Amino acid sequence: MKKILLLIPILGICSSLLAQAPQVLNVNANQVEGTKDVLIDFEITNKIDYSGELNVEVWYRTNPDQTQWERAMSLWQDSVSELPNNIDWDADAQQDVIYSHTLPAGGDVAEARNIYWKAGDDAHDVKTDQAQVRVIVFYTKEGPEGAGGPTPKDQVSGWDGFDDGSTGGDTGGDTGGDTGGDTGANQGLPVYELTNLQIEILTDGNVLVGGAYTIEGYIDEDPASPTYQYFVGKVTSAYEEPPGSGTWLSNDTDTNPLSSNFASTTDIDNFVSVESLTPIGHIASEESSF
């Protein structure tokens, strides 16, 4: 691994993987004076009815020309406590592997969060003033059928860290655990042009007019009984603003539940595949620099 010593300024990048999913805003990252630690501040929102944990990945690169980002693994809540994580034994590697870290859920109003990254543990030795940090947050992902529920190994965004600038360089993550399909995994949430029949099938006839929509699926839990987890699926209309710009936004006031025939993200993936759906765009995220 390339070794770096991170020096301010650092570019903070927000990665909102999908409409309706956790939104990451106003990312700022600064080296803590006299240390090799980086304090990452950001704001986060999620659906008000979601009470499970949020999963988080932090990625970094030494400069904007670097096409391969690397994972920041040494994440802490503060200067003395490590950030909780999804960890499991890897039989092939014969060691524990951290698949992602976790944050408590918030609400539908932006909440300030911060993470300490002990950059000296992950990278050191080379000085740079062009480092970039990316924050990816996503809901709990369901495990394979028969696995007995979500496992630590399932809690990954799926983004491989490659960014050649062709997708805007500010979003990432596998949509498999939060929406249907892996199409455009490093571009954000896919927007599909659905026919009248397709949207009728997806919503059990509650929506009869096709158009641009995103498809979302995730695992939630009952606040009164956290061990009880269930699948939630929704479709949300999307629009291009301004028209023809390639910038797609979600219309969060026009959301409908998926048909009960779609009981997992696998069902969504199958629908996308069988219907030969390809994205007409992606929901973009924000970028902030300083």
C-alpha positions in Angstrom: 0.0 0.0 0.0 1.2 3.5 -0.7 2.1 5.2 2.5 1.1 8.8 3.1 1.1 11.4 5.8 -2.1 13.3 5.4 -1.8 17.1 5.8 -4.7 19.6 5.6 -6.4 20.6 3.5 -8.4 17.4 2.7 -11.3 17.3 0.3 -14.5 15.8 1.7 -16.9 14.0 -0.6 -20.5 13.1 0.2 -21.8 9.8 -1.1 -25.5 9.5 -1.0 -26.0 6.0 -2.4 -29.7 6.3 -3.1 -32.7 8.4 -2.8 -34.6 7.5 0.4 -31.4 6.0 1.8 -29.2 7.8 4.2 -28.1 11.1 2.9 -24.5 12.3 3.6 -24.0 16.1 3.5 -21.4 18.8 4.2 -18.4 16.5 4.6 -15.3 18.2 6.1 -12.0 16.6 7.0 -9.1 18.1 8.8 -5.9 16.7 10.3 -5.8 17.1 14.0 -2.9 19.4 14.9 0.1 17.6 16.2 -1.2 14.1 15.2 -1.7 11.9 12.2 -5.4 11.7 13.0 -8.1 13.2 10.7 -11.4 14.5 12.1 -14.2 13.9 9.6 -17.3 15.9 10.2 -20.6 15.4 8.2 -24.3 15.6 8.5 -26.6 12.6 7.9 -30.3 12.0 7.5 -32.3 8.8 7.1 -36.0 7.9 6.9 -37.8 8.8 10.1 -39.2 5.3 10.4 -35.8 3.6 10.3 -34.4 2.5 13.6 -31.7 0.0 12.7 -28.0 0.7 12.5 -26.4 2.5 9.6 -23.3 1.1 8.0 -20.4 3.4 7.0 -17.4 3.1 4.8 -14.6 5.7 4.6 -12.3 5.8 1.6 -9.3 8.0 0.8 -6.9 8.8 -2.0 -3.8 10.9 -1.9 -4.7 13.2 -4.8 -7.5 13.7 -7.3 -5.5 12.0 -10.1 -5.4 8.7 -8.3 -8.1 6.5 -9.8 -8.0 3.8 -7.1 -9.3 4.8 -3.7 -8.4 2.8 -0.6 -10.4 1.9 2.5 -9.7 3.8 5.8 -10.1 1.0 8.4 -8.9 2.6 11.6 -12.0 4.5 12.5 -12.8 5.8 16.0 -15.8 7.4 17.7 -13.4 9.8 19.5 -9.8 9.8 20.6 -10.2 6.8 22.9 -13.0 4.6 21.6 -13.1 2.6 18.3 -16.1 2.9 16.1 -18.3 -0.2 16.3 -17.9 -2.4 13.3 -19.2 -5.4 11.4 -16.5 -7.9 12.0 -16.3 -11.6 11.2 -13.8 -14.4 11.0 -12.5 -15.1 7.5 -11.6 -18.7 7.2 -9.5 -18.2 4.0 -7.5 -15.3 5.5 -7.4 -17.0 8.9 -8.1 -13.6 10.6 -11.0 -11.3 11.6 -12.1 -9.0 8.9 -13.9 -5.7 9.3 -16.4 -5.3 6.5 -17.8 -1.9 7.5 -18.4 0.2 10.6 -21.7 1.3 12.1 -23.4 4.4 13.3 -26.7 4.8 15.2 -29.6 5.8 13.0 -30.8 9.4 13.1 -34.0 10.9 11.7 -35.3 12.9 8.7 -33.6 16.0 9.9 -29.9 16.4 9.3 -27.8 15.5 12.3 -24.1 16.3 12.8 -21.8 13.3 13.1 -18.0 12.9 13.3 -15.5 10.2 12.9 -11.8 10.1 13.8 -9.7 8.4 11.3 -6.3 7.4 12.6 -4.6 7.9 9.2 -1.2 7.1 10.6 -2.3 3.5 11.1 -3.6 3.1 7.5 -1.1 5.3 5.6 1.9 7.4 6.4 5.3 8.7 5.3 4.4 10.6 2.1 3.2 14.2 2.5 0.3 15.6 0.5 -2.0 18.6 0.6 -4.4 17.1 -2.0 -5.9 14.1 -0.1 -9.5 13.3 -0.5 -11.9 11.5 1.8 -15.2 9.8 0.8 -18.0 8.8 3.2 -20.5 6.1 2.1 -23.5 5.3 4.4 -26.1 2.5 3.7 -28.8 0.6 5.5 -28.4 -3.0 6.8 -28.3 -5.5 3.9 -30.1 -8.8 4.0 -28.0 -12.0 3.8 -28.4 -14.8 1.3 -31.6 -16.9 1.5 -31.3 -19.4 4.3 -28.4 -17.5 6.0 -30.6 -16.7 9.0 -30.6 -13.0 8.6 -28.0 -10.2 7.9 -24.4 -11.1 8.5 -21.3 -8.9 8.9 -20.0 -10.1 5.5 -23.2 -8.7 3.8 -22.6 -5.2 5.2 -20.5 -3.7 2.4 -21.3 -1.0 -0.1 -19.9 -3.1 -2.9 -18.0 -0.2 -4.4 -14.5 -1.3 -5.5 -12.9 2.1 -5.1 -12.2 2.6 -8.8 -12.9 6.2 -10.0 -11.6 7.4 -13.3 -13.7 10.5 -13.2 -16.2 9.3 -15.8 -19.0 9.1 -13.3 -18.4 12.4 -11.5 -16.3 10.9 -8.8 -18.7 11.6 -5.9 -20.8 8.6 -5.5 -20.3 5.0 -4.9 -21.6 1.7 -3.6 -23.3 -1.4 -4.6 -27.0 -0.9 -4.8 -27.7 -4.5 -4.2 -28.7 -4.2 -0.5 -30.6 -0.9 -0.8 -32.1 -1.0 -4.3 -32.5 -3.4 -7.1 -29.5 -4.5 -9.2 -25.8 -3.7 -9.4 -26.2 -1.6 -12.6 -24.2 1.6 -12.2 -22.8 0.5 -8.9 -20.2 3.3 -8.8 -22.5 5.9 -10.1 -25.2 6.1 -7.4 -28.9 5.1 -7.5 -30.1 4.0 -10.9 -33.2 5.8 -12.5 -35.3 3.6 -14.7 -37.8 4.5 -17.4 -40.7 2.2 -16.5 -43.7 1.4 -18.6 -47.3 1.6 -17.3 -47.3 -2.2 -17.0 -44.0 -2.4 -15.2 -44.9 0.2 -12.5 -48.3 -1.5 -12.2 -46.6 -4.8 -11.5 -44.1 -3.2 -9.0 -46.9 -1.5 -7.0 -49.8 -4.0 -7.2 -51.7 -1.5 -9.4 -51.4 1.4 -6.9 -49.5 3.3 -9.6 -50.7 3.0 -13.2 -48.6 5.6 -15.0 -45.1 4.8 -16.0 -42.2 7.2 -16.0 -38.8 7.7 -14.4 -38.5 5.8 -11.1 -35.9 4.5 -8.6 -36.4 1.1 -6.9 -35.3 0.6 -3.3 -35.2 -2.3 -0.9 -33.6 -2.6 2.5 -33.9 -4.3 5.9 -35.5 -2.6 8.8 -36.3 -3.6 12.4 -39.1 -3.2 14.8 -38.1 -0.6 17.5 -40.1 -2.6 20.1 -38.3 -5.8 19.1 -35.0 -5.2 17.4 -34.5 -8.9 16.7 -37.5 -8.7 14.4 -36.3 -7.6 11.0 -38.3 -7.2 7.8 -37.9 -6.2 4.2 -39.1 -2.8 3.0 -39.4 -2.0 -0.7 -40.4 1.2 -2.3 -40.4 3.0 -5.7 -39.9 6.7 -5.9 -40.4 8.9 -8.9 -37.4 10.9 -10.2 -37.0 13.9 -12.4 -34.2 15.6 -14.3 -33.4 19.2 -13.2 -33.0 21.1 -15.3 -34.3 19.0 -18.1 -31.6 17.6 -20.3 -28.9 18.3 -17.8 -28.2 14.7 -16.8 -28.8 15.7 -13.1 -31.5 13.5 -11.6 -33.3 14.1 -8.3 -35.8 12.0 -6.4 -39.3 13.2 -5.7 -39.6 12.0 -2.0 -43.2 13.1 -1.9 -44.1 10.5 -4.6 -43.1 7.2 -3.0 -45.1 4.0 -3.1 -44.5 0.6 -1.5 -43.4 -2.3 -3.6 -45.8 -5.2 -4.2 -45.6 -8.0 -1.6 -44.4 -10.2 -4.5 -41.0 -8.4 -4.0 -39.8 -9.8 -0.7 -36.1 -9.3 -1.1 -33.5 -7.4 -3.2 -33.1 -10.7 -5.1 -36.7 -10.3 -6.4 -35.9 -6.7 -7.4 -32.7 -7.8 -9.2 -34.6 -10.5 -11.0 -37.2 -8.0 -12.2 -34.6 -5.6 -13.4 -32.9 -8.5 -15.3 -36.0 -10.0 -16.8 -37.4 -6.7 -17.9 -33.9 -5.8 -19.4 -34.0 -2.4 -17.5 -31.1 -0.1 -18.0 -30.6 3.2 -16.2 -31.4 6.4 -17.9 -29.5 8.3 -15.2 -28.4 8.1 -11.6 -29.2 10.1 -8.5 -26.1 12.2 -7.9 -24.6 13.2 -4.5 -23.0 16.3 -3.3 -19.3 17.3 -3.1 -17.7 19.8 -0.8 -14.2 21.0 -0.7 -12.2 23.5 1.4 
